Amino acid sequence: MLRSIPFRHSSLLKSVYANGRTLSTLPASSSLGCLPTTHSPVVSKLAFFNSVTGDGSKIPSYRVLDALGTPIEGAEVPEISEQFARRLYENMQLLPTIDDILCSGQRQGRIPFYATSYGEEAAVIGSAAALADDDEVLSQYRETGVLLWRGFHLDGIMAQVYGNHEDSGKGRQIAVHYGSKEHHFHTISSPLATQIPQAAGVGFALKRDPARRSKNVACVFFGEGAASEGDFHAGMLFASTVPSPTLFLARNNGFAISTPNSQQFYGDGISARGPGYGVDTVRVDGNDVLAVLSAVKEARRRCLEGGRAVLVEMMTYRIGHHSTSDDSYVYRERQEVEDRKKNDNPITRFRLFMESRGWWNDMDEQELVFRLRRDVIKAFKRAEPVKKPELKDLFADVYAEEPWNIREQREELAALLKKYGQVWEPWRSELRTLKDGGKELSD
């Protein structure tokens, strides 16, 4: 049994407490003072904690609209115009239209790979609308909507998934790994979470640039699965310690490919990690586009005002498969997916809100659905016969000056083409798909 032990101050302790001073050099927040170099108050009772909230409860989720599109009690609806609301809704509807066409195209063997945004339309479009168009975005796989919001054309989407010569990436990337310097959208990388520490570096660069300091943020999107990688912690540590205006947007959609949340972490989601790094944090209903819009806009303001990192966790549910290489019904019930799609659909929720304002009706819906599908199919068919990039592009752009090993590889391929290019049918047929037929390299 522990007992309180009588204790008499030594002469040394008496001198430390002389003149009313405590052991801490910081202002005391209790009668027992604080530990040196911290603001942590000293207490005499042993206590453990396992929550970032004072009462041990879960971190709350910010919401504006309920599942029926009705503002919840006490919610402050952001002031948006009918025109802006229509733009939000049309971009949200465009995402599943693209997903439908390109998923079908992949199953038909017309494109090699695809990843959808089903169920995350509000999180992506709401975030895009809250950012400045010249904020630097480092994305993962489901943020096509950010590019679309910034004016990236459907032809650019199709050129990338086909990998033809109109693709700004010259066909070098796997499908849905977009990039656009013009739209401040950094090219997506396949390895999970690599963009997170990169974003912290981009944020630091923005802070050091007099022309962009206090004007732009680095915004990084990632899923809760990526937050299980070490790169997440490296990025958070760097952005919070330096600090830098880096906006961390976590899409917690329930599954990291085949791994549900329950097998990824035991704590209170991704939000609980923010305070550990001293980062302002908020959790938001990711199916509510107005809540996402408000939360990300405020998070961005805090980033700029303090020049520091902010974390936003958007709670969503991945309706689609992880990608066309995945069958999610192996690890979750089909009925569960259908129920979530029907009962808590982000597009339906916002449509109901717009209808309640008199901003939308059935005729508007029919016209939009027809127009979007027509435009996506047109762009898809247009991109299919476009030739692949020139073969010489395989060796270009990586180095300012071509190194000896790249030159040797280029010369070796040119020699092989000259010898076999027109006599071996597999090579001959492949060369016909290239813009220049490989002639510039082989001549």
ChimeraX attribute file (.defattr): number of C-alpha atoms within 10 A of each C-alpha:
attribute: neighborCount
match mode: 1-to-1
recipient: residues
	/A:1	2
	/A:2	4
	/A:3	5
	/A:4	5
	/A:5	6
	/A:6	5
	/A:7	6
	/A:8	8
	/A:9	9
	/A:10	9
	/A:11	9
	/A:12	9
	/A:13	12
	/A:14	11
	/A:15	11
	/A:16	13
	/A:17	13
	/A:18	10
	/A:19	8
	/A:20	6
	/A:21	13
	/A:22	19
	/A:23	14
	/A:24	18
	/A:25	14
	/A:26	15
	/A:27	13
	/A:28	18
	/A:29	12
	/A:30	11
	/A:31	10
	/A:32	14
	/A:33	20
	/A:34	21
	/A:35	16
	/A:36	13
	/A:37	9
	/A:38	11
	/A:39	15
	/A:40	15
	/A:41	16
	/A:42	15
	/A:43	12
	/A:44	6
	/A:45	5
	/A:46	5
	/A:47	6
	/A:48	5
	/A:49	9
	/A:50	11
	/A:51	14
	/A:52	17
	/A:53	12
	/A:54	9
	/A:55	8
	/A:56	10
	/A:57	11
	/A:58	15
	/A:59	16
	/A:60	12
	/A:61	14
	/A:62	19
	/A:63	23
	/A:64	22
	/A:65	24
	/A:66	17
	/A:67	18
	/A:68	16
	/A:69	20
	/A:70	16
	/A:71	16
	/A:72	13
	/A:73	9
	/A:74	7
	/A:75	13
	/A:76	14
	/A:77	14
	/A:78	11
	/A:79	9
	/A:80	9
	/A:81	10
	/A:82	14
	/A:83	10
	/A:84	12
	/A:85	17
	/A:86	15
	/A:87	15
	/A:88	22
	/A:89	23
	/A:90	18
	/A:91	21
	/A:92	26
	/A:93	20
	/A:94	20
	/A:95	24
	/A:96	19
	/A:97	19
	/A:98	23
	/A:99	18
	/A:100	14
	/A:101	14
	/A:102	23
	/A:103	19
	/A:104	15
	/A:105	16
	/A:106	15
	/A:107	13
	/A:108	10
	/A:109	10
	/A:110	14
	/A:111	18
	/A:112	16
	/A:113	19
	/A:114	22
	/A:115	20
	/A:116	25
	/A:117	25
	/A:118	23
	/A:119	25
	/A:120	33
	/A:121	30
	/A:122	33
	/A:123	32
	/A:124	29
	/A:125	27
	/A:126	30
	/A:127	27
	/A:128	26
	/A:129	22
	/A:130	18
	/A:131	22
	/A:132	14
	/A:133	18
	/A:134	16
	/A:135	20
	/A:136	23
	/A:137	29
	/A:138	25
	/A:139	26
	/A:140	25
	/A:141	22
	/A:142	22
	/A:143	27
	/A:144	23
	/A:145	25
	/A:146	23
	/A:147	23
	/A:148	19
	/A:149	21
	/A:150	17
	/A:151	11
	/A:152	16
	/A:153	12
	/A:154	19
	/A:155	17
	/A:156	20
	/A:157	25
	/A:158	26
	/A:159	26
	/A:160	26
	/A:161	26
	/A:162	26
	/A:163	26
	/A:164	25
	/A:165	20
	/A:166	19
	/A:167	24
	/A:168	16
	/A:169	18
	/A:170	17
	/A:171	21
	/A:172	15
	/A:173	18
	/A:174	17
	/A:175	20
	/A:176	22
	/A:177	24
	/A:178	26
	/A:179	25
	/A:180	17
	/A:181	10
	/A:182	10
	/A:183	19
	/A:184	17
	/A:185	21
	/A:186	19
	/A:187	18
	/A:188	21
	/A:189	18
	/A:190	14
	/A:191	9
	/A:192	18
	/A:193	25
	/A:194	20
	/A:195	27
	/A:196	30
	/A:197	21
	/A:198	17
	/A:199	30
	/A:200	30
	/A:201	20
	/A:202	23
	/A:203	30
	/A:204	23
	/A:205	17
	/A:206	24
	/A:207	24
	/A:208	13
	/A:209	12
	/A:210	10
	/A:211	10
	/A:212	14
	/A:213	17
	/A:214	18
	/A:215	19
	/A:216	24
	/A:217	33
	/A:218	29
	/A:219	28
	/A:220	26
	/A:221	24
	/A:222	25
	/A:223	23
	/A:224	25
	/A:225	23
	/A:226	22
	/A:227	23
	/A:228	16
	/A:229	14
	/A:230	13
	/A:231	18
	/A:232	21
	/A:233	16
	/A:234	14
	/A:235	22
	/A:236	26
	/A:237	20
	/A:238	19
	/A:239	29
	/A:240	21
	/A:241	14
	/A:242	14
	/A:243	19
	/A:244	28
	/A:245	35
	/A:246	35
	/A:247	27
	/A:248	29
	/A:249	22
	/A:250	23
	/A:251	26
	/A:252	26
	/A:253	20
	/A:254	20
	/A:255	22
	/A:256	19
	/A:257	16
	/A:258	17
	/A:259	12
	/A:260	16
	/A:261	16
	/A:262	11
	/A:263	10
	/A:264	16
	/A:265	14
	/A:266	8
	/A:267	13
	/A:268	14
	/A:269	19
	/A:270	23
	/A:271	25
	/A:272	20
	/A:273	18
	/A:274	22
	/A:275	13
	/A:276	11
	/A:277	16
	/A:278	15
	/A:279	20
	/A:280	17
	/A:281	19
	/A:282	21
	/A:283	23
	/A:284	25
	/A:285	24
	/A:286	30
	/A:287	30
	/A:288	30
	/A:289	30
	/A:290	28
	/A:291	27
	/A:292	31
	/A:293	24
	/A:294	23
	/A:295	24
	/A:296	29
	/A:297	19
	/A:298	13
	/A:299	25
	/A:300	28
	/A:301	19
	/A:302	17
	/A:303	25
	/A:304	21
	/A:305	12
	/A:306	13
	/A:307	26
	/A:308	25
	/A:309	34
	/A:310	31
	/A:311	26
	/A:312	23
	/A:313	29
	/A:314	33
	/A:315	24
	/A:316	23
	/A:317	22
	/A:318	22
	/A:319	22
	/A:320	20
	/A:321	18
	/A:322	21
	/A:323	16
	/A:324	16
	/A:325	12
	/A:326	13
	/A:327	14
	/A:328	19
	/A:329	14
	/A:330	9
	/A:331	12
	/A:332	13
	/A:333	10
	/A:334	12
	/A:335	10
	/A:336	11
	/A:337	17
	/A:338	11
	/A:339	12
	/A:340	14
	/A:341	19
	/A:342	10
	/A:343	12
	/A:344	18
	/A:345	24
	/A:346	27
	/A:347	23
	/A:348	19
	/A:349	21
	/A:350	26
	/A:351	21
	/A:352	19
	/A:353	20
	/A:354	19
	/A:355	13
	/A:356	13
	/A:357	10
	/A:358	10
	/A:359	16
	/A:360	18
	/A:361	13
	/A:362	9
	/A:363	8
	/A:364	10
	/A:365	14
	/A:366	10
	/A:367	10
	/A:368	16
	/A:369	14
	/A:370	10
	/A:371	12
	/A:372	18
	/A:373	17
	/A:374	13
	/A:375	15
	/A:376	22
	/A:377	16
	/A:378	13
	/A:379	17
	/A:380	22
	/A:381	11
	/A:382	13
	/A:383	23
	/A:384	16
	/A:385	11
	/A:386	17
	/A:387	18
	/A:388	23
	/A:389	23
	/A:390	21
	/A:391	21
	/A:392	15
	/A:393	14
	/A:394	13
	/A:395	13
	/A:396	12
	/A:397	9
	/A:398	11
	/A:399	9
	/A:400	7
	/A:401	8
	/A:402	12
	/A:403	10
	/A:404	9
	/A:405	9
	/A:406	14
	/A:407	11
	/A:408	11
	/A:409	12
	/A:410	17
	/A:411	14
	/A:412	12
	/A:413	14
	/A:414	20
	/A:415	15
	/A:416	11
	/A:417	21
	/A:418	16
	/A:419	12
	/A:420	13
	/A:421	21
	/A:422	13
	/A:423	11
	/A:424	11
	/A:425	11
	/A:426	11
	/A:427	13
	/A:428	16
	/A:429	13
	/A:430	13
	/A:431	20
	/A:432	13
	/A:433	17
	/A:434	18
	/A:435	16
	/A:436	16
	/A:437	20
	/A:438	22
	/A:439	17
	/A:440	11
	/A:441	18
	/A:442	18
	/A:443	9
